[in-house]
Structure formats: structure tokens, C-alpha cells
């Protein structure tokens, strides 16, 4: 496999912004039959990714952290910060409230083999592809890699 990311990535992916309503993002994912969308800021720079996994919070609800009472004090057995974050995801109304921040990315000129290793090692299903100025120029999915393998 001597192909590069640019050879097999989907070019010009659909992009959303942090202020995009969640309902709109869900509609795009459903209609286009895709599982994730890169999120960009006003300058076109990648700020996050919203995926089906992020959206599952909307349906699952959130379990408060376990705690015990001791001498009128609440002692959390789990991190209450994680609960706050999870609650925000479950109640979020915009892409920015629900998206995963700091997504793993890759450059277009990288070998496909390297992209496959990153996806496997980090257990991610998609990699936004960035140009030298951090603008999103494509997206690479596990399916893209499998199709490339099949065409070899």
C-alpha cells in the first residue's frame, strides 16, 4: 500500500461550526449517511469533531456520580467534573456543546499505512485531513482505507 491519505480521502467534507444547532448536525449525518463531521471556527480552523458517539449522550442520559455522606459532607467516589461534562453533552443544543475537542488529525501527504496505524492505535473511526495552515481539506474514514485495500 504505497498510497497516500490524499489518494483515498473524501475531499471537501461537509463542515459545521460550534454554533450549528444540534438538530441540523443530526439531520446532515442521517441524510448523508455519514458518522461524523469536522467542526471549524470562523477562520476555517478545525476546533473539534462531532460524531454519532457524541450524539448518543442525547439519548442515554447521564448518571450522577456515586457519593457518600460523611459528617454532613458529600464525598464523591467519582470525578464530579466528568459528570458536569457529561451532563453538558446530554443537554447540549449546539454542536460546540457536544463535540469532541482536539480531534486526532493527519496531513494529506502521509502514507495511508500510517493513517491506518493511527486510526487503529487510537481507536478512531475518522481522521480530518488538514493542509499546512490547519484548514480541513478532507476526511479519511476506516471505510476509505478498506476500499483502498480492496482496489489494490
C-alpha positions in Angstrom: 0.0 0.0 0.0 2.0 3.0 -1.2 -1.0 5.2 -1.4 -1.2 8.5 0.5 -4.0 9.9 2.5 -4.8 12.3 -0.3 -5.3 9.4 -2.7 -8.2 8.0 -0.8 -9.7 10.7 1.4 -13.1 12.2 0.8 -12.4 15.7 -0.5 -14.4 18.8 0.6 -16.2 17.2 3.6 -19.3 18.8 5.0 -18.2 21.1 7.8 -20.2 22.5 10.7 -19.5 25.3 13.2 -19.7 25.2 17.0 -22.9 27.4 16.9 -24.6 25.0 14.4 -27.8 23.7 16.1 -27.5 20.0 17.1 -30.7 19.1 15.2 -29.1 20.4 12.0 -26.0 18.3 12.5 -28.1 15.2 13.3 -30.1 15.8 10.1 -26.9 16.1 8.0 -25.5 12.8 9.5 -28.7 11.0 8.8 -29.4 12.3 5.3 -25.8 11.9 4.1 -25.3 8.6 5.9 -22.1 9.7 7.5 -20.9 9.1 11.1 -19.0 12.3 11.8 -18.5 16.0 10.9 -15.4 18.2 11.4 -16.2 21.4 13.3 -14.5 24.6 12.3 -14.2 28.1 13.6 -14.8 31.4 11.7 -11.2 31.3 10.4 -11.8 27.8 9.0 -9.6 26.1 11.5 -10.5 22.7 13.0 -11.8 23.0 16.6 -13.5 19.6 17.1 -15.4 16.8 15.6 -19.0 15.7 16.2 -19.7 12.0 15.8 -22.5 9.6 16.4 -20.8 8.7 19.7 -21.1 12.3 20.9 -24.7 12.3 19.9 -25.5 9.1 21.8 -25.3 11.1 25.0 -28.6 12.8 23.9 -30.5 9.6 24.2 -28.7 7.8 27.1 -29.0 10.4 29.7 -26.4 10.9 32.5 -25.9 9.1 35.7 -24.8 11.3 38.6 -21.5 10.3 40.2 -21.7 8.0 43.2 -21.1 9.7 46.5 -21.3 9.0 50.2 -22.4 11.4 53.0 -19.9 11.6 55.9 -20.4 14.0 58.8 -22.7 16.2 56.6 -20.1 16.3 53.8 -20.6 14.9 50.3 -17.6 12.7 49.3 -17.7 11.9 45.6 -16.5 8.4 44.6 -16.1 9.6 41.0 -15.0 12.8 39.5 -17.8 15.3 39.6 -16.1 17.3 36.8 -16.7 14.3 34.5 -20.4 14.4 35.5 -20.6 18.1 34.7 -19.0 17.5 31.2 -21.3 14.5 30.6 -24.4 16.5 31.7 -23.4 19.3 29.3 -23.1 16.8 26.5 -26.5 15.2 27.3 -28.3 18.6 27.4 -26.3 20.4 24.7 -28.2 22.2 22.0 -25.3 23.2 19.7 -22.5 21.3 18.1 -20.0 23.1 20.2 -21.5 21.8 23.4 -21.4 18.2 22.3 -18.4 17.9 20.0 -15.2 16.2 20.9 -12.4 18.7 21.1 -8.8 18.3 19.9 -9.5 15.6 17.4 -6.6 13.5 16.0 -5.8 14.7 12.5 -3.5 13.8 9.7 -1.8 15.5 6.7 -2.7 14.7 3.1 0.8 13.6 2.1 1.1 11.0 4.8 1.2 7.3 3.7 -2.1 5.5 4.0 -0.4 2.8 6.1 0.5 5.5 8.7 -3.1 6.8 8.8 -4.4 3.2 9.3 -2.0 2.7 12.2 -3.1 6.0 13.9 -6.8 5.0 13.5 -6.1 1.5 14.9 -3.9 2.6 17.7 -6.1 5.5 18.8 -9.4 3.7 18.1 -10.8 6.5 16.0 -13.1 6.0 13.0 -12.3 9.1 11.1 -9.4 11.5 10.7 -9.8 15.1 9.5 -7.2 15.8 6.9 -5.5 19.2 7.3 -3.4 21.3 5.0 -0.3 23.2 6.2 -2.5 26.1 7.5 -4.7 23.7 9.6 -7.7 24.0 7.2 -9.8 20.9 6.7 -9.3 19.6 3.1 -10.7 16.2 3.5 -11.7 13.4 5.8 -10.4 9.8 5.9 -12.6 7.0 7.3 -11.9 3.4 8.1 -14.2 2.6 5.1 -11.9 4.6 2.8 -8.9 2.5 3.9 -10.8 -0.8 3.4 -11.9 0.3 -0.1 -8.3 1.3 -1.0 -7.1 -2.2 0.2 -9.8 -3.9 -1.9 -8.8 -1.9 -5.0 -5.1 -2.9 -4.7 
